[in-house]
Amino acid sequence: MARSDIAIPLGTAIQTAISEDRESGYSDLVVVHDDGTASTIRLTVRPLHAGRNTRYYAVLFEPGEKADGDERPVASFDLDESVRKRIADLEGELKYTKENLQATIEELETSNEELQATNEELLSSNEELQSTNEELQSVNEELITVNSEYQKKIEELSELNDDMDNLLSGTAYGTVFLDQDLTIRKYTAPAADQINIIKTDVGRPFSDLSHNLIYDNLLEDITTVGSADQPMELEVQNKSGHWFLVKIQPYRTEHENSRGIVLSLIDITERKSAELALLRQHELLMRVLDTNPTAIVMLDHRGRIIYANRHGERVLGYTRQELGSMRLEDQAFAADFVDENGPLDRIRRDKKPIDDTTISLTPGGDGSESVEVVVNGNPIFDENGEVEGAVLNLRRANEDE
């Protein structure tokens, strides 16, 4: 940017100020003006320390006359000397630059060799990665296949679980599933009517729950079934008087391994009521038959005595327990019964009642005198219309009817 007649001294002064960190300058520099006239100036370059790591330089151009008392270190400008010094500085800078350039080239060559080695390693690693990628691709395909199979199984298990939930929610039986530690796994809604269980009880020990059954040994029996691996059934009542069939069964897996307990509660109140009513009727009938003055004997299809009332015991001369293993056609009673025209054979053959048939039998089978007995009988039919037994009324011939 400096004009040609001061460019060399200006550059030299600036270089001296920078390299020696001191004020530098020249006096008596001749400057030719645009109008052809010439004058002398003083050039000064002064370092300015603005901060710790910051430097500025002030360049001063002053008229050539030297003021009184001005002792600034300036020298008369010698062009040849300045040129030689400038050339020496430039050669020094050039040498320094060449050395730096050579060192940089050597570093670059070393770096290039390292980069080549690194590149070879990267190529090798890339090949290994490609091989690994192919293996991973193969594994990924296998995983996709396995994942598809698992997904299908999950869908099947979800459907099965939904089916099981719907089955359990729709069943009228109370069921509680326990694991090996007798911890509650699942239960049906009807079970909550007899066992005090709620949704938050899943995962709790069964022993923490109370129930409405009159069954003090429920927990002990569950433990017994779990250890003995044998099912157990028991009919119990609840506190409201309803009857339940309690089934305690081992929870078995596909491989027949026991993995817990299944507790089932089946309401059998109607059946139990019918059984009790039938039992009362049977007992009433037995009392009526026992108080009947006529000897009544019931036979099965083979002629075996299945019942005899008290008067029948007296007529036949045996107790009811003894008669339970005997046949009325045995020789111990009467030879007439062995005959094909005997009352039982006639009933089985004709499928009709018989009236006032007189036979001879020996009461008690002890060889005592035989007696004449009048027999009236009716067949007992099964559901197919076949004779499955008979009811006989026996009375001695010399008794008043």
C-alpha positions as CSV (number, residue, x, y, z in Angstrom):
1,M,0.0,0.0,0.0
2,A,3.0,2.4,0.5
3,R,4.3,4.5,-2.3
4,S,7.4,3.1,-4.1
5,D,10.0,5.6,-2.8
6,I,9.2,4.7,0.9
7,A,8.2,1.1,0.5
8,I,11.7,-0.4,1.2
9,P,12.5,1.7,4.3
10,L,9.0,1.2,5.6
11,G,9.2,-2.6,5.3
12,T,12.7,-2.6,6.8
13,A,11.7,-0.5,9.8
14,I,8.5,-2.6,10.5
15,Q,10.6,-5.8,10.3
16,T,13.2,-4.4,12.7
17,A,10.5,-3.3,15.2
18,I,8.8,-6.7,15.1
19,S,12.0,-8.9,15.3
20,E,13.8,-6.7,17.9
21,D,10.7,-5.4,19.8
22,R,12.0,-1.9,19.8
23,E,11.3,1.4,18.2
24,S,12.9,1.7,14.7
25,G,13.0,4.4,12.0
26,Y,14.9,6.4,9.4
27,S,15.5,10.1,8.8
28,D,16.1,12.1,5.7
29,L,13.9,10.0,3.5
30,V,13.5,11.8,0.1
31,V,9.9,11.9,-1.1
32,V,9.0,13.2,-4.6
33,H,5.6,14.9,-4.7
34,D,3.1,14.8,-7.5
35,D,4.1,18.4,-8.6
36,G,7.7,17.3,-9.1
37,T,9.0,18.9,-5.9
38,A,10.9,16.8,-3.3
39,S,11.2,16.9,0.5
40,T,12.6,14.9,3.4
41,I,10.6,13.0,6.1
42,R,11.3,11.0,9.2
43,L,9.9,7.5,9.4
44,T,9.3,5.9,12.9
45,V,7.8,2.5,13.8
46,R,6.9,2.2,17.5
47,P,5.7,-1.0,19.2
48,L,2.5,-0.6,21.3
49,H,1.8,-3.3,24.0
50,A,-2.0,-3.4,24.3
51,G,-2.2,-6.6,26.3
52,R,-0.4,-9.7,27.5
53,N,-0.4,-11.4,24.1
54,T,-1.4,-8.5,21.8
55,R,0.9,-6.1,20.0
56,Y,0.2,-3.2,17.7
57,Y,2.7,-1.0,15.8
58,A,2.3,2.8,15.2
59,V,3.9,4.1,11.9
60,L,4.8,7.8,12.1
61,F,5.6,10.1,9.1
62,E,7.1,13.4,10.2
63,P,8.8,16.3,8.4
64,G,12.6,16.0,8.0
65,E,13.5,18.8,10.3
66,K,14.6,17.5,13.7
67,A,13.0,19.1,16.7
68,D,15.1,20.3,19.5
69,G,15.6,17.7,22.3
70,D,14.3,14.8,20.1
71,E,16.5,11.8,20.9
72,R,14.6,9.0,19.3
73,P,16.8,6.3,17.9
74,V,16.7,6.9,14.1
75,A,19.3,6.4,11.5
76,S,19.9,8.0,8.1
77,F,18.5,5.8,5.5
78,D,21.0,4.0,3.3
79,L,19.3,2.4,0.4
80,D,21.9,-0.2,-0.4
81,E,22.4,-1.2,3.2
82,S,18.6,-1.4,3.7
83,V,18.3,-3.5,0.6
84,R,21.0,-5.8,1.7
85,K,19.5,-6.1,5.2
86,R,16.1,-6.7,3.7
87,I,17.5,-9.3,1.4
88,A,19.3,-11.0,4.3
89,D,16.1,-11.0,6.4
90,L,14.1,-12.4,3.5
91,E,16.7,-15.1,2.9
92,G,16.6,-15.9,6.7
93,E,12.8,-16.1,6.5
94,L,13.1,-18.2,3.3
95,K,15.5,-20.6,5.0
96,Y,13.3,-20.9,8.0
97,T,10.3,-21.4,5.8
98,K,12.2,-24.1,3.8
99,E,13.2,-25.9,7.0
100,N,9.7,-25.8,8.3
101,L,8.5,-26.9,4.9
102,Q,10.9,-29.8,4.9
103,A,10.0,-30.8,8.4
104,T,6.3,-30.6,7.4
105,I,6.9,-32.7,4.3
106,E,8.7,-35.3,6.4
107,E,5.8,-35.3,8.9
108,L,3.4,-35.6,6.0
109,E,5.3,-38.5,4.6
110,T,5.3,-40.2,8.0
111,S,1.6,-39.4,8.4
112,N,1.0,-40.8,4.9
113,E,2.7,-44.1,5.7
114,E,0.7,-44.3,8.9
115,L,-2.5,-43.5,7.0
116,Q,-1.6,-46.2,4.4
117,A,-1.1,-48.7,7.2
118,T,-4.3,-47.5,8.8
119,N,-6.0,-47.8,5.5
120,E,-4.8,-51.3,5.0
121,E,-6.1,-52.2,8.5
122,L,-9.4,-50.5,7.7
123,L,-9.6,-52.5,4.4
124,S,-8.9,-55.7,6.4
125,S,-11.4,-54.6,9.0
126,N,-13.9,-53.8,6.3
127,E,-13.5,-57.3,4.8
128,E,-14.0,-58.8,8.3
129,L,-17.0,-56.5,8.8
130,Q,-18.5,-57.6,5.4
131,S,-18.0,-61.2,6.4
132,T,-19.5,-60.5,9.8
133,N,-22.3,-58.6,8.1
134,E,-23.1,-61.7,6.0
135,E,-23.1,-63.9,9.0
136,L,-25.3,-61.4,10.8
137,Q,-27.6,-61.3,7.8
138,S,-27.9,-65.1,8.0
139,V,-28.5,-65.0,11.7
140,N,-31.0,-62.2,11.2
141,E,-32.9,-64.3,8.7
142,E,-32.9,-67.2,11.2
143,L,-34.1,-64.8,13.9
144,I,-36.9,-63.5,11.6
145,T,-38.0,-67.1,11.1
146,V,-37.8,-67.9,14.8
147,N,-39.6,-64.7,15.6
148,S,-42.4,-65.6,13.2
149,E,-42.7,-69.0,14.8
150,Y,-42.8,-67.3,18.3
151,Q,-45.2,-64.8,17.1
152,K,-47.5,-67.5,15.8
153,K,-47.2,-69.3,19.2
154,I,-47.9,-66.1,21.0
155,E,-51.0,-65.7,19.0
156,E,-52.1,-69.3,19.7
157,L,-51.3,-68.8,23.4
158,S,-53.3,-65.5,23.4
159,E,-56.3,-67.3,21.7
160,L,-55.9,-70.2,24.2
161,N,-55.7,-67.8,27.1
162,D,-58.8,-65.9,25.8
163,D,-60.7,-69.2,25.4
164,M,-59.7,-70.2,28.9
165,D,-60.7,-66.9,30.4
166,N,-64.1,-67.1,28.6
167,L,-64.5,-70.7,29.7
168,L,-63.7,-69.9,33.3
169,S,-65.9,-66.8,33.3
170,G,-68.8,-68.8,31.8
171,T,-68.6,-71.9,34.1
172,A,-71.0,-72.3,37.0
173,Y,-68.4,-74.2,39.0
174,G,-66.1,-72.5,41.5
175,T,-62.5,-73.2,40.7
176,V,-59.2,-72.0,42.2
177,F,-55.8,-72.7,40.7
178,L,-52.9,-72.9,43.1
179,D,-49.2,-73.3,42.3
180,Q,-46.7,-75.6,44.0
181,D,-46.4,-73.2,47.0
182,L,-50.2,-73.1,47.3
183,T,-50.2,-69.5,46.0
184,I,-53.3,-68.3,44.1
185,R,-52.8,-68.2,40.4
186,K,-56.3,-67.9,39.0
187,Y,-59.9,-68.4,40.1
188,T,-63.5,-68.3,38.7
189,A,-66.2,-65.9,39.8
190,P,-68.4,-68.6,41.5
191,A,-65.5,-69.5,43.8
192,A,-65.6,-66.1,45.3
193,D,-69.1,-66.9,46.7
194,Q,-67.6,-69.6,49.0
195,I,-64.0,-68.5,49.4
196,N,-63.4,-64.9,50.4
197,I,-61.2,-64.0,47.4
198,I,-60.8,-60.9,45.3
199,K,-58.7,-59.9,42.3
200,T,-55.9,-58.5,44.4
201,D,-55.5,-61.8,46.2
202,V,-53.9,-63.4,43.1
203,G,-50.3,-64.1,44.2
204,R,-51.2,-64.5,47.8
205,P,-51.0,-67.7,49.8
206,F,-54.2,-69.6,50.0
207,S,-53.7,-69.9,53.7
208,D,-54.3,-66.2,54.1
209,L,-58.0,-66.5,52.9
210,S,-61.1,-67.5,54.9
211,H,-64.1,-69.4,53.5
212,N,-67.8,-70.1,54.1
213,L,-67.5,-73.9,54.0
214,I,-68.0,-76.0,57.1
215,Y,-64.7,-77.7,56.3
216,D,-62.1,-77.1,59.0
217,N,-59.5,-79.4,57.3
218,L,-59.6,-77.8,53.9
219,L,-56.0,-76.4,53.9
220,E,-54.7,-79.7,55.5
221,D,-56.4,-81.8,52.8
222,I,-55.0,-79.5,50.0
223,T,-51.5,-80.0,51.5
224,T,-52.0,-83.7,51.6
225,V,-53.1,-83.9,48.0
226,G,-50.1,-81.8,47.0
227,S,-47.7,-84.2,48.7
228,A,-49.4,-87.5,48.0
229,D,-50.3,-86.5,44.4
230,Q,-53.7,-88.2,44.8
231,P,-57.1,-86.5,44.3
232,M,-59.7,-86.2,47.0
233,E,-63.4,-85.6,47.0
234,L,-65.7,-84.6,49.8
235,E,-69.3,-83.4,50.2
236,V,-69.6,-80.5,52.6
237,Q,-72.1,-77.8,53.5
238,N,-71.5,-74.1,53.7
239,K,-72.8,-71.9,56.5
240,S,-76.0,-71.2,54.6
241,G,-76.9,-74.9,54.4
242,H,-76.0,-75.4,50.7
243,W,-74.2,-78.6,49.7
244,F,-71.0,-78.6,47.6
245,L,-68.9,-81.4,46.2
246,V,-65.3,-80.3,46.9
247,K,-62.7,-81.8,44.5
248,I,-59.0,-81.4,45.3
249,Q,-56.9,-82.5,42.4
250,P,-53.2,-82.2,41.4
251,Y,-52.6,-79.8,38.6
252,R,-50.8,-81.9,36.0
253,T,-48.8,-80.6,33.0
254,E,-48.5,-82.2,29.6
255,H,-45.8,-84.5,30.9
256,E,-47.9,-85.6,33.8
257,N,-45.9,-83.6,36.3
258,S,-47.7,-82.1,39.3
259,R,-47.4,-78.3,39.3
260,G,-50.0,-77.3,41.8
261,I,-53.6,-77.9,43.0
262,V,-57.0,-77.4,41.3
263,L,-59.7,-76.8,43.9
264,S,-63.3,-77.2,42.5
265,L,-66.5,-76.4,44.2
266,I,-69.7,-77.9,42.6
267,D,-73.1,-76.9,44.0
268,I,-74.9,-80.2,44.6
269,T,-77.7,-78.8,46.7
270,E,-80.5,-80.0,44.5
271,R,-78.9,-83.5,44.0
272,K,-78.2,-83.7,47.7
273,S,-81.8,-82.7,48.6
274,A,-83.1,-85.3,46.2
275,E,-80.8,-87.9,47.7
276,L,-81.8,-87.0,51.2
277,A,-85.5,-87.1,50.2
278,L,-85.0,-90.5,48.5
279,L,-83.2,-91.7,51.6
280,R,-86.0,-90.6,53.8
281,Q,-88.5,-92.3,51.5
282,H,-86.3,-95.4,51.5
283,E,-86.2,-95.4,55.3
284,L,-89.9,-94.8,55.5
285,L,-90.5,-97.6,53.1
286,M,-88.2,-99.9,55.1
287,R,-90.1,-99.1,58.3
288,V,-93.4,-99.7,56.5
289,L,-92.2,-103.0,55.2
290,D,-90.7,-104.0,58.5
291,T,-94.0,-103.4,60.2
292,N,-96.0,-105.2,57.6
293,P,-97.5,-108.4,59.0
294,T,-96.9,-110.2,55.7
295,A,-93.5,-111.8,55.0
296,I,-92.0,-109.8,52.1
297,V,-88.9,-111.0,50.2
298,M,-87.2,-109.2,47.2
299,L,-85.1,-111.2,44.7
300,D,-82.7,-110.1,42.0
301,H,-82.7,-111.6,38.5
302,R,-80.5,-114.5,39.7
303,G,-82.8,-115.4,42.6
304,R,-80.5,-113.9,45.3
305,I,-82.4,-112.5,48.3
306,I,-81.7,-108.7,48.4
307,Y,-84.2,-107.9,51.1
308,A,-86.5,-109.6,53.6
309,N,-88.6,-107.8,56.2
310,R,-88.8,-108.9,59.8
311,H,-91.8,-111.2,59.2
312,G,-89.9,-112.7,56.3
313,E,-87.0,-113.5,58.5
314,R,-89.3,-115.4,60.8
315,V,-90.9,-117.3,58.0
316,L,-87.6,-118.2,56.3
317,G,-85.9,-118.9,59.6
318,Y,-82.7,-116.8,58.9
319,T,-81.5,-113.3,59.8
320,R,-81.4,-110.6,57.3
321,Q,-77.6,-110.7,57.2
322,E,-77.7,-114.4,56.5
323,L,-80.3,-114.1,53.8
324,G,-78.1,-111.6,52.0
325,S,-75.8,-114.4,50.7
326,M,-78.6,-116.9,49.9
327,R,-80.9,-117.8,47.1
328,L,-84.6,-118.7,47.7
329,E,-84.2,-121.6,45.3
330,D,-81.4,-123.1,47.5
331,Q,-82.1,-126.7,48.8
332,A,-81.9,-125.1,52.3
333,F,-85.4,-123.7,51.7
334,A,-87.5,-125.8,49.4
335,A,-87.3,-128.3,46.6
336,D,-90.4,-126.8,45.0
337,F,-88.4,-123.7,44.0
338,V,-86.0,-125.7,42.0
339,D,-88.7,-127.0,39.8
340,E,-89.2,-125.1,36.6
341,N,-92.8,-124.5,37.6
342,G,-91.7,-122.8,40.8
343,P,-93.0,-119.3,41.4
344,L,-89.7,-117.4,40.6
345,D,-89.2,-119.3,37.3
346,R,-92.8,-118.7,36.3
347,I,-92.5,-115.0,37.0
348,R,-89.3,-114.8,34.9
349,R,-90.7,-116.9,32.1
350,D,-94.2,-115.4,31.9
351,K,-93.3,-111.9,33.1
352,K,-96.6,-111.9,35.0
353,P,-97.6,-111.9,38.6
354,I,-98.4,-115.2,40.3
355,D,-101.2,-115.6,42.9
356,D,-101.7,-118.1,45.8
357,T,-99.0,-120.6,44.7
358,T,-98.4,-123.0,47.5
359,I,-94.9,-124.4,48.1
360,S,-93.2,-126.4,50.7
361,L,-90.1,-125.1,52.5
362,T,-88.0,-125.9,55.6
363,P,-87.5,-122.8,57.8
364,G,-83.9,-122.4,59.0
365,G,-82.7,-125.3,57.0
366,D,-82.1,-127.3,60.1
367,G,-83.9,-130.4,59.0
368,S,-87.1,-129.6,60.9
369,E,-90.5,-130.3,59.6
370,S,-91.4,-128.4,56.4
371,V,-94.3,-126.1,56.2
372,E,-96.7,-125.1,53.5
373,V,-96.3,-121.5,52.3
374,V,-98.6,-119.5,50.0
375,V,-96.7,-117.3,47.6
376,N,-97.9,-114.2,45.8
377,G,-95.4,-112.5,43.6
378,N,-94.9,-109.6,41.2
379,P,-92.1,-109.1,38.7
380,I,-89.7,-106.1,38.8
381,F,-88.9,-104.8,35.3
382,D,-85.8,-102.9,34.1
383,E,-85.9,-100.0,31.6
384,N,-85.8,-102.5,28.7
385,G,-88.9,-104.4,30.0
386,E,-86.9,-107.4,31.1
387,V,-87.5,-109.0,34.5
388,E,-84.7,-108.0,36.8
389,G,-86.2,-109.4,40.0
390,A,-89.4,-110.1,41.9
391,V,-91.2,-109.2,45.1
392,L,-92.8,-112.1,46.9
393,N,-95.4,-112.2,49.7
394,L,-95.1,-115.3,51.8
395,R,-97.6,-116.6,54.4
396,R,-98.0,-119.9,56.0
397,A,-101.0,-121.9,54.6
398,N,-102.5,-122.4,58.1
399,E,-102.5,-118.7,58.9
400,D,-105.5,-116.6,58.5
401,E,-105.2,-114.1,55.6
